[in-house]
């Protein structure tokens, strides 16, 4: 019974919330007007905050589960990738940037799986954390899109998007370089 309770513990509920937020964000962005895009950005923001909270809460309360370890990064990638795909579909971000961002995520996930099969673990570096921060910081104003309180939020989002692209490439290269010794062994 304890395992079932841990399966649906607070941290795992936060991870599942991130996954459940994805279709809501997608539906809202199908109607790109000021209200829907603002609500989509707020749902995205709430979901992004849970990324930090679930890990913090799981470690603090000793509620780390296999489901959490597996689903947390999947939920993160699903949330960010879906947002960027919708933004590209709306022609609010360049599709080539989205391809690089999602391509890096898929490549690193594949590499992590290979490393895990060898019984090794290569934790994320600070570069990966900066990458995630810039991706989230870009997504929110890019989703709002329309001028807000006189601010050109699209320009702000584009600035963060370029930062996200730099950290996406840099952290991806770093991850592959750091994994070379584990792959050769």
N, C-alpha and C positions, 0 to 999 in steps of 0.2 A: 504493500500500500504506500509505503514511503516513496518508492520509485515513481509511482503514478503521481503523487503529490509534487515531487520535484520536477516531473515532466511538464506540469502546468504551473510551475512556480512563477513568481512575479517576473523574474528576468526573462523566462521563456515567453510569458504573455506579452512582454514588451517587444520581443523579437517577432512574435506572431502579429502584433499590431502593425509593425513595419510592413510586413507582407500584405496585410489586409488594407493598408493605406494605398498600395499601388493601384488597384483598380479604381479607387475613389479619385485619385489624382488624374488618372487617364481619362475617366469620364468627364471630370471638370474641364480638362484641357481640350476636350472635344468641342466645347462651347467657349471659344476664346474671347470672352468679354471681361470687362474690368472686375466684375464680382466673382465670376468663376475662376479666373486666373489668380485673384487674391486669395480665395479660399483654398485653391490647390496649393499655393505657396505656403499657406499656414498649416495645412495638413502635412505637407512635405517637411516643414520645419519641426512640427511636433514629432513626426516619425524619425527625423534625423537626430533629435535630442535623445530619443530612446536608445540610439546606438551607444551613446556614452553611458546612459543610466543602467541598461541591462548588464553590461560588463561590470560596472562598479558595484551594483547591487548583488550580482552573483558571487563576486569575490568576497565582498564584505560579509555576506550571510552564509558563505560556503554552500551556495546553491548551483555550482557549476555542474552542468549535465552534458551528456553526449549530444543530445538534441541541440542544446545551446551552442556548443562548439561547432557543430556542423551548420546549423541554420543561421547563426548570427552573420557570418560573412556572406551567405547566400542572400539573406534579407537586405544587407547593405548594397550588394551589387544589383539586386533586383530593383530596389528603390531608385538608386542613382541612374542605372541604365535606362529604366523605363522613363524617367523624367527627361533624360537627354534625347531619347528616341522621339518622345512627343514634341520636344522643343525643335528638333530637326524637322519633324513632319510639319510643324507650323512655320518652318523656314525662319525661326528666330535664332538658330545657331547653325553654323556650317556643318553639314553632314560629315565631312571628312574629319572634323575634330571629334565628333561622336564616334566614328569608326575607330579612331586611334584610342580613345578612352575605353571603349568597350573591348576592343581587341586586346589591350594591355590586361584588362581584368580577366578575360578568358585565358590568355597565355599564362598569367601568374597562377590562376586557379589550377590549370593543368599541371604546371610545374610543382605546385604544392602537393597535388595528388601523387605525382611521381616520387617526390621526396618522402611523403607519408608512407608509401608502399615500402620504402626502404627502412622504415622505422625511425626516420629522422624528422626533425621539426626545425623550420626556419621562421622565426617570428618576424613580424612586420617591423620595419625600421621607422625612425621618425619621419623619413621621407614619405613613407606610405600614409602616415597620419596627416602630414601636410597636404598630401594629394587629396585625401578624403575631405579635409577641411576646405580646401579651395574648391573642390567639386560641389560641396554643399553650399558654400558661400556664393558660387556662381549660379547654381540652380534656382535659388530663392528669388533674386531679382529678375533673372531671366524668365521665370514663370509669371511673375507679376507683370512684366513686359511693358505695360502702359505707364505713362508718366504718373508719378505718385507724389503728392505734396510738392509739385514743381521739380522733382528730381527725375532725371533721365535714368530710371532703374535699369533699362536695357544696356546702357553704356557701362554702368557699374557692374552688371552681370558679365558683360563681355570682358572687362578688365580681369575679373576673377577667373573667367573661363581660360584666358591665356595663361594665368598662373597655374590653373589646374592642369592645362596641357603640359606645361613645363614639368611640373611635379609628377604627372602621370608617366611621362617618358623617363625622367630621371629615376624615379623609384622603380620602374620596371626594369631598366638596365641594371640598377643596383641589386635588385632581387636576383636576376639571372647571374650576375657576377658572383654574388655571395653564395649562390647555390652550386657553383661549378665543382667545388671540392666534394660536396655531398653526392653529386651525380657521378663523379669519377670513381668514388669508393665502392 
